[in-house]
Amino acid sequence: MHTAVQISGIETPRLFIREIRSRDSRQFSDYMLRADYQAAIAVRYTHSAEVENFVARSVRRQKLPNRTSFHLAAVSKENGKIIGDGFITNHRPRSAELGWGVHPEYWQLGLGTEIGEALIAVGFEKLDCALLWAKSFAANTGSIRLMERIGLSHDRLAPDQQVAPGIRTDVTYYSMKADDYFEAAY
C-alpha cells in the first residue's frame, strides 16, 4: 500500500508554502475571481462556489495514494494571508508541469519567483522528476520573465492554441532537466 505524498513546510524568504486547506477558499476567491488575475490564466472561475470546489478537489487529492497533482497555497510570512498558489502536475513518469499565480496586489515583488523556485525544488528533490516544464500565454511577458529568472529554458512557441473554451492564444513552453538543476551553481 502506498502512502500519499504530502508537500509541506516549504519556506522561502517571505513565504510559507503548504498544502491547501478547506478553509482557504475565501482567500483564494479574493484574487482568483479578479479580472486582472484571470487575464493571465486559462482556468477562470466566475463565482466563489467554483473556487470552493477547486479547494475541495485539491484537499481530496491530498489523500490519494498515487497522487499526481499537488496544488499549494503561498502564505505571506508578514501578514499570514494567502498571496498566491502553485501547482505541480505529473503528466508522464518523472515529467511534471509547474504553474503559479500571485494575487495582483502582490505582483512585481518577486513572490512569483519564490513560488517558482520552491516548486522546482519540490519537483526535483521530493518528487524525483527528470523534467519540469511550464507554459504561459505568449503575451504574458511577466510570466515569461519569471520562467527565465527561475532557470527554465525556452522550448517552443505553440501558435493559436485553444487554452479554454472560447479562448485561443499563442502559448510558450519552458523547461528544465534535473541534471541542469543539480549541476547549477548556488
VENPEGI-V803232 format. One record per run of one state. SS is the DSSP state (hx for helix, st for strand, lp for the rest). FROM is the first residue (numbers start at 0). TO is the last residue. If there is no record, write none. Layout:
# VENPEGI-V803232
SS/FROM/TO + SS/FROM/TO
This chain:
# VENPEGI-V803232
lp/0/8 + st/9/10 + lp/11/13 + st/14/18 + lp/19/20 + hx/21/31 + lp/32/33 + hx/34/37 + lp/38/46 + hx/47/60 + lp/61/67 + st/68/75 + lp/76/80 + st/81/91 + lp/92/93 + st/94/101 + lp/102/102 + hx/103/105 + lp/106/109 + hx/110/125 + lp/126/129 + st/130/136 + lp/137/139 + hx/140/148 + lp/149/151 + st/152/163 + lp/164/165 + st/166/176 + hx/177/182 + lp/183/185
